[in-house]
Amino acid sequence: MIIWLASYPKSGNTFLRSLLSAYLFTKDGNFELNSLDKITQFPDKNVFRKFGIDISNDLDLVKNYIKVQQKLNSQNEKAIRFLKTHACFYDINGYKFTDLKNTLGVIYIVRDPRSVVKSYANHNQISLESATNKLIEIGTLTGEKKHSSTVEDKVITHVGSWSSNYNTWKEFKKIKRYLLIKYEDLVNDTEKTFVEILSFIHNLGKSKFYIDRNKLKNTLKTTTFSEMQKIEKEVGFPEAIKDIDGKKITFFKYGLKNNNPDSLPQNLKNKIEKEFKVELEELNYI
């Protein structure tokens, strides 16, 4: 069964995946780049191709979301599988993103949209104003090769707007299979927040909750923002994309201290606060 790690882009999904992959998929809790491969993205072009699905046809892709999830779950019916997604949880042309036969629960990572803007702009090499508009639009992402013109390199993710992405996944809250994690809490109080996440996972899997303190200590030590920056500088980071000139764009560029709501121009702050007033108040961001 699948536990989704869902979020709007640039909201801390990679940080959470790093923590989980280090703690759950290494022997000693020390982060390893290849452990991230244990938590793949959905939709993913390689997975869909493996099952003979034409990824160049978006409708064919959407029609087969649940079929692919069924095939993934059938590989080990008792195992918990983590999948990262930036997709909105809404129906597209009558086709559902997932269902309760394939989904165990969701961990949703939310980040103050006024901070998302700066990271989103850097990642996509666009202006802060364009990034602000992207958060407000009902949009899509095209990956995995950002500047490739080859259809075979691209798969569409329907991300929605920042608010629709956040609000739609709350459907799982109704059946108590939902955990909301604020990126800011994950950064400022990593141990407490991560233990809460592990407890949620154990409860979903109906297994006895136990913390390996040594593994936890190593996990927390080797997944800090500075450690991830060091890894990217020394060996690169596989999820960093290239700009139009073929140069890698720094993935771990802004920490929480260098990217807070006050670092955004006032006119853009005002625009976001007006557009997402209900959600910002609900999340105590304003």
DRENLUMFI-145318 format. One record per residue (C-alpha): x, y, z; residue number from 1. Coordinates in Angstrom, 3 decimals. Layout:
R         c1         c2         c3   resi
R          X          Y          Z    NUM
...
END
This chain:
R         c1         c2         c3   resi
R      0.000      0.000      0.000      1
R      1.107      3.524     -0.779      2
R      1.838      6.348      1.613      3
R      1.978      9.551     -0.402      4
R      4.495     12.276      0.361      5
R      2.520     15.062     -1.247      6
R      3.346     18.732     -1.590      7
R      3.377     21.711     -3.877      8
R      6.822     22.004     -5.552      9
R      9.676     23.476     -3.481     10
R      7.922     22.863     -0.185     11
R     10.299     20.459      1.567     12
R      9.426     17.129     -0.028     13
R     13.081     16.352     -0.701     14
R     14.025     17.054      2.917     15
R     11.359     14.661      4.166     16
R     12.391     11.992      1.655     17
R     16.000     12.363      2.776     18
R     15.027     11.847      6.407     19
R     12.847      8.827      5.646     20
R     15.302      7.195      3.263     21
R     18.174      7.599      5.745     22
R     16.215      6.233      8.691     23
R     14.263      3.481      6.944     24
R     16.535      2.362      4.116     25
R     20.076      2.440      5.511     26
R     21.694      0.243      8.137     27
R     22.966      2.969     10.429     28
R     20.822      6.008      9.584     29
R     23.591      7.840      7.741     30
R     22.140      9.462      4.616     31
R     23.184      7.979      1.270     32
R     22.251      9.517     -2.074     33
R     21.209      6.174     -3.565     34
R     18.758      5.596     -0.703     35
R     16.575      8.332     -2.208     36
R     15.835      5.913     -5.052     37
R     13.672      3.953     -2.616     38
R     11.130      6.788     -2.723     39
R     10.286      7.511     -6.334     40
R      8.165     10.195     -7.902     41
R      4.663      9.723     -9.270     42
R      3.941      9.929    -12.105     43
R      7.360      8.716    -13.238     44
R      8.153      8.140    -16.916     45
R     10.228      5.000    -16.342     46
R      7.543      3.286    -14.255     47
R      4.806      4.030    -16.776     48
R      6.958      2.896    -19.677     49
R      7.745     -0.315    -17.829     50
R      4.045     -1.133    -17.876     51
R      3.682     -0.238    -21.549     52
R      1.920      3.106    -21.154     53
R      2.412      5.930    -23.655     54
R      3.677      8.855    -21.560     55
R      3.451     11.267    -24.507     56
R     -0.347     11.027    -24.274     57
R     -1.462     12.877    -21.135     58
R     -4.960     11.359    -21.133     59
R     -3.492      7.860    -21.433     60
R     -1.212      8.710    -18.521     61
R     -4.083      9.912    -16.322     62
R     -6.308      6.950    -17.244     63
R     -3.608      4.588    -15.990     64
R     -2.705      6.257    -12.678     65
R     -4.560      3.684    -10.585     66
R     -3.633      0.772    -12.845     67
R      0.063      1.528    -12.318     68
R     -0.457      1.880     -8.565     69
R     -2.143     -1.534     -8.535     70
R      0.818     -3.072    -10.336     71
R      3.293     -1.446     -7.943     72
R      1.352     -2.667     -4.916     73
R      1.047     -6.193     -6.326     74
R      4.845     -6.533     -6.317     75
R      4.713     -6.797     -2.522     76
R      1.185     -6.624     -1.153     77
R      2.223     -6.388      2.510     78
R      4.891     -3.727      2.091     79
R      4.443      0.004      2.589     80
R      5.595      1.933     -0.465     81
R      6.370      5.651     -0.287     82
R      5.718      7.750     -3.368     83
R      6.497     11.427     -3.776     84
R      4.060     13.558     -5.728     85
R      3.402     17.190     -6.555     86
R      0.047     16.297     -8.074     87
R     -3.209     17.808     -6.933     88
R     -5.696     15.308     -5.545     89
R     -8.541     15.917     -7.959     90
R    -10.217     14.014    -10.762     91
R     -9.071     14.710    -14.311     92
R    -11.607     13.978    -17.046     93
R    -13.381     11.700    -14.587     94
R    -10.253      9.734    -13.689     95
R     -9.102      9.639    -10.068     96
R     -5.521     10.160     -8.983     97
R     -5.695      7.277     -6.488     98
R     -8.165      5.293     -4.354     99
R     -8.350      3.640     -0.944    100
R     -7.580      0.210     -2.388    101
R     -4.082      1.437     -3.223    102
R     -3.495      4.212     -0.704    103
R     -2.775      3.754      2.973    104
R     -2.467      7.451      3.754    105
R     -0.821     10.770      2.969    106
R      1.791     12.950      4.596    107
R      1.275     16.440      3.231    108
R      4.152     18.926      3.482    109
R      3.075     22.552      3.318    110
R      5.281     25.608      3.181    111
R      4.457     29.301      3.453    112
R      3.793     30.255     -0.200    113
R      5.611     33.546      0.308    114
R      8.751     31.448      0.828    115
R      7.938     28.959     -1.920    116
R      8.114     31.756     -4.513    117
R     11.845     32.404     -4.213    118
R     12.790     28.699     -4.388    119
R     10.363     28.091     -7.252    120
R     11.817     31.037     -9.192    121
R     15.370     29.766     -8.736    122
R     14.516     26.174     -9.658    123
R     12.707     27.178    -12.836    124
R     14.925     30.157    -13.656    125
R     12.034     32.600    -13.845    126
R     11.319     35.953    -12.203    127
R      9.777     36.278     -8.746    128
R      6.696     37.822    -10.353    129
R      6.310     34.889    -12.758    130
R      6.783     32.426     -9.914    131
R      4.109     34.224     -7.884    132
R      1.689     33.939    -10.781    133
R      2.502     30.238    -11.142    134
R      1.452     29.588     -7.539    135
R     -1.896     31.223     -8.229    136
R     -2.560     29.526    -11.582    137
R     -4.107     26.064    -11.994    138
R     -0.954     24.724    -13.570    139
R      1.028     21.672    -14.560    140
R      4.636     20.596    -14.342    141
R      6.492     19.024    -17.219    142
R      9.489     16.832    -16.415    143
R     11.898     15.224    -16.099    144
R     14.333     17.038    -18.416    145
R     13.483     20.691    -18.011    146
R     14.738     22.071    -21.302    147
R     14.396     19.016    -23.494    148
R     12.237     19.341    -26.608    149
R     11.931     15.569    -26.912    150
R      8.455     14.285    -26.100    151
R      9.874     11.048    -24.678    152
R     11.646     13.020    -21.965    153
R      8.499     14.638    -20.646    154
R      5.707     13.557    -18.333    155
R      3.018     15.911    -17.053    156
R      2.075     16.359    -13.398    157
R     -1.145     18.249    -12.691    158
R     -0.114     20.350     -9.693    159
R     -2.996     22.810     -9.577    160
R     -2.479     26.085     -7.719    161
R     -0.747     26.275     -4.345    162
R     -4.114     26.452     -2.568    163
R     -5.852     23.686     -4.557    164
R     -2.854     21.412     -4.064    165
R     -3.042     21.959     -0.307    166
R     -6.828     21.779      0.005    167
R     -7.560     18.730     -2.161    168
R     -5.316     16.365     -0.195    169
R     -7.276     17.172      2.975    170
R     -9.836     14.610      1.774    171
R     -7.769     11.990      3.619    172
R     -8.254     13.903      6.852    173
R    -11.905     12.771      6.877    174
R    -10.829      9.131      7.247    175
R     -7.909      9.845      9.596    176
R     -5.243      8.880      7.084    177
R     -3.730     12.350      6.819    178
R     -0.797     14.034      8.507    179
R     -0.083     17.700      7.847    180
R      3.539     18.739      8.279    181
R      4.677     22.336      8.034    182
R      8.072     22.676      6.397    183
R      9.007     25.313      8.943    184
R      8.425     22.854     11.809    185
R     10.391     20.168     10.013    186
R     13.358     22.536      9.805    187
R     13.091     24.262     13.191    188
R     12.259     21.191     15.280    189
R     13.338     18.326     13.074    190
R     13.555     15.598     15.704    191
R     10.118     16.176     17.233    192
R      8.434     16.548     13.837    193
R     10.157     13.535     12.314    194
R      9.255     11.318     15.279    195
R      5.635     12.420     14.789    196
R      5.911     11.333     11.154    197
R      7.372      7.944     12.073    198
R      4.608      7.420     14.630    199
R      1.984      8.201     11.967    200
R      3.564      5.683      9.588    201
R      3.612      2.960     12.248    202
R     -0.018      3.661     13.122    203
R     -1.076      3.383      9.485    204
R      0.810      0.111      9.173    205
R     -0.576     -1.108     12.508    206
R      2.906     -1.995     13.711    207
R      4.540     -1.459     17.090    208
R      6.153      1.965     17.330    209
R      9.833      1.870     18.195    210
R     12.562      4.464     17.697    211
R     16.142      3.403     17.060    212
R     17.866      6.286     18.816    213
R     21.250      5.716     17.184    214
R     19.761      5.644     13.688    215
R     17.687      8.716     14.485    216
R     20.739     10.603     15.710    217
R     22.673      9.768     12.529    218
R     19.709     10.626     10.333    219
R     19.277     14.044     11.881    220
R     23.005     14.733     11.680    221
R     23.473     13.770      8.020    222
R     20.391     15.396      6.492    223
R     20.752     19.004      7.638    224
R     20.570     21.711      4.984    225
R     24.313     22.393      5.300    226
R     25.117     18.681      4.910    227
R     22.933     18.448      1.811    228
R     24.617     21.549      0.384    229
R     27.976     19.898      1.008    230
R     26.917     16.708     -0.793    231
R     25.621     18.694     -3.766    232
R     28.853     20.688     -3.975    233
R     31.094     17.620     -3.737    234
R     29.273     15.001     -5.824    235
R     26.223     16.775     -7.240    236
R     22.541     16.162     -6.607    237
R     20.595     13.991     -9.077    238
R     17.409     16.047     -8.865    239
R     19.121     19.322     -9.754    240
R     18.078     20.300    -13.271    241
R     20.028     22.171    -15.935    242
R     19.341     25.626    -17.253    243
R     18.964     26.410    -20.922    244
R     22.767     26.600    -21.289    245
R     23.258     23.153    -19.776    246
R     24.547     24.415    -16.433    247
R     23.221     22.723    -13.285    248
R     20.954     24.913    -11.170    249
R     21.801     24.741     -7.469    250
R     19.140     22.658     -5.732    251
R     19.997     23.464     -2.106    252
R     20.404     27.213     -2.536    253
R     18.183     28.852      0.068    254
R     17.883     27.750      3.652    255
R     15.023     28.863      5.881    256
R     17.048     31.824      7.132    257
R     17.796     33.089      3.613    258
R     14.288     32.573      2.334    259
R     11.513     33.874      4.539    260
R      8.368     35.845      3.697    261
R     10.089     39.154      4.433    262
R     12.623     38.523      1.662    263
R      9.859     38.798     -0.954    264
R      9.046     42.213     -2.491    265
R      6.078     43.808     -0.712    266
R      3.838     43.930     -3.793    267
R      4.221     40.176     -4.311    268
R      3.685     39.478     -0.603    269
R      0.463     41.474     -0.766    270
R     -0.688     39.582     -3.847    271
R     -0.122     36.183     -2.226    272
R     -1.665     37.229      1.092    273
R     -4.779     38.440     -0.707    274
R     -5.072     35.336     -2.911    275
R     -4.433     32.768     -0.161    276
R     -5.814     34.650      2.844    277
R     -8.013     31.773      4.061    278
R     -5.249     29.160      3.890    279
R     -2.587     31.448      5.370    280
R     -4.801     32.188      8.350    281
R     -5.738     28.517      8.736    282
R     -2.054     27.586      8.837    283
R     -1.164     30.518     11.163    284
R      1.187     32.001      8.587    285
R     -0.533     35.360      9.005    286
END
